[in-house]
Amino acid sequence: MPLKHIPCALLLLLPFSVFAALPGESIDNALLQCKNNAENTLASQLCYKTAITQWDAELGKQYKLLMNGQPENVRVALRDSQRLWIKYRDAYIEAMKTYYQQEQGTIWGLVAAESIMNITRDKALDLYRLRNSTNLGD
């Protein structure tokens, strides 16, 4: 086999799950479309508010999927860490709001909204990756 065909052959060995869409992709797509259609800053803020709510629901979904079928000691450890993360998230969001309120201009409200959304988005994706990193979450 010529050397130029080796990378293609290696791609065939990858599991198809690698190519699966990440959870929340539809949330990100809807947010992008909403922002593109927004006629003003207030409309863009509403786009982020909707996305934050949807990512929070996705976080809950990923948490439940991760907890499902786990032994008691793992569920307790995950539950305790999630409770601590929620406290951290809430405190960090308040700190970000205070930080961005120092700035002048309406754009900073959007910057803050995206940062706030990304905290929950990133955690939802972390839980998804944790569950899918082994066969323990099946």
C-alpha positions in Angstrom: 0.0 0.0 0.0 1.5 3.4 -0.9 2.3 5.6 2.0 -0.2 8.3 0.9 -3.1 5.8 1.6 -2.1 5.0 5.2 -3.8 8.1 6.7 -7.0 7.2 4.9 -6.8 3.6 6.1 -6.2 4.8 9.7 -9.4 6.9 9.5 -11.4 3.8 8.7 -10.2 2.3 12.0 -11.6 5.1 14.1 -15.0 4.3 15.7 -17.9 6.1 14.1 -18.8 7.6 17.5 -15.9 10.0 17.1 -17.8 11.6 14.2 -21.1 11.9 16.2 -22.3 15.4 17.0 -21.8 16.7 20.4 -24.8 17.3 22.6 -26.1 20.9 22.4 -25.1 21.4 18.8 -28.7 22.4 18.0 -28.5 25.0 20.8 -25.4 26.5 19.3 -26.9 26.5 15.9 -30.1 28.2 17.1 -28.1 30.8 19.0 -26.1 31.6 15.9 -29.2 32.0 13.8 -30.9 34.0 16.5 -27.9 36.4 16.8 -27.8 36.7 13.0 -31.5 37.7 12.9 -31.3 40.0 15.9 -32.0 43.6 15.0 -30.7 45.1 18.2 -28.8 44.4 21.4 -31.9 43.6 23.4 -32.8 40.9 20.8 -29.3 39.5 21.0 -29.6 39.4 24.8 -32.8 37.4 24.5 -30.9 35.0 22.2 -28.4 34.4 24.9 -31.1 34.1 27.6 -32.7 31.3 25.6 -29.4 29.5 25.0 -28.5 29.7 28.7 -31.8 28.1 29.6 -31.3 25.4 27.0 -27.7 24.7 28.1 -28.9 24.4 31.7 -31.4 21.8 30.6 -28.7 20.0 28.6 -26.5 20.1 31.7 -29.2 18.4 33.7 -29.7 15.8 31.0 -26.0 15.0 30.8 -25.8 14.8 34.6 -28.7 12.3 34.8 -27.2 10.2 32.0 -23.8 10.1 33.8 -25.4 9.1 37.1 -27.6 6.4 35.5 -26.5 2.9 36.5 -23.5 4.0 38.6 -22.8 2.4 41.9 -23.8 4.4 45.1 -20.2 5.5 45.9 -19.8 7.0 42.4 -23.2 8.7 42.5 -22.4 10.3 45.8 -19.0 11.5 44.6 -20.6 12.9 41.4 -23.5 14.5 43.3 -21.2 16.1 45.8 -18.9 17.5 43.1 -21.8 18.8 41.1 -23.2 20.6 44.1 -19.8 22.3 44.7 -19.6 23.2 41.0 -23.0 24.8 41.1 -21.9 27.0 44.1 -18.7 27.9 42.2 -20.7 28.6 39.0 -23.1 30.9 40.8 -20.3 32.8 42.6 -18.3 33.1 39.4 -21.3 34.4 37.5 -21.8 37.1 40.1 -18.1 38.0 39.9 -18.3 38.3 36.1 -21.4 40.5 36.2 -19.6 42.8 38.6 -16.5 42.8 36.5 -18.3 43.6 33.2 -20.5 46.3 34.8 -17.3 48.4 35.0 -17.3 48.8 31.2 -19.3 51.3 29.2 -21.4 50.3 26.3 -24.1 47.7 25.5 -21.7 45.3 23.9 -20.4 44.3 27.3 -23.7 42.9 28.3 -23.4 40.5 25.3 -19.9 39.6 26.2 -21.0 38.8 29.8 -24.0 36.8 28.5 -21.8 34.7 26.3 -19.3 34.1 29.1 -22.1 33.1 31.4 -23.5 30.7 28.9 -20.2 29.1 28.2 -19.7 28.2 31.9 -22.8 25.9 31.8 -22.1 24.8 28.2 -18.6 23.7 29.0 -19.7 21.8 32.1 -22.5 20.0 30.1 -19.9 19.0 27.5 -17.5 17.9 30.3 -20.1 15.6 31.7 -20.8 14.2 28.3 -17.1 13.5 27.6 -16.7 11.9 31.0 -19.6 9.5 30.4 -18.4 8.7 26.9 -14.7 8.3 27.8 -15.3 4.8 29.0 -17.9 2.1 28.6 -19.0 2.6 32.2 -21.7 5.1 31.2 -23.6 2.8 28.8 
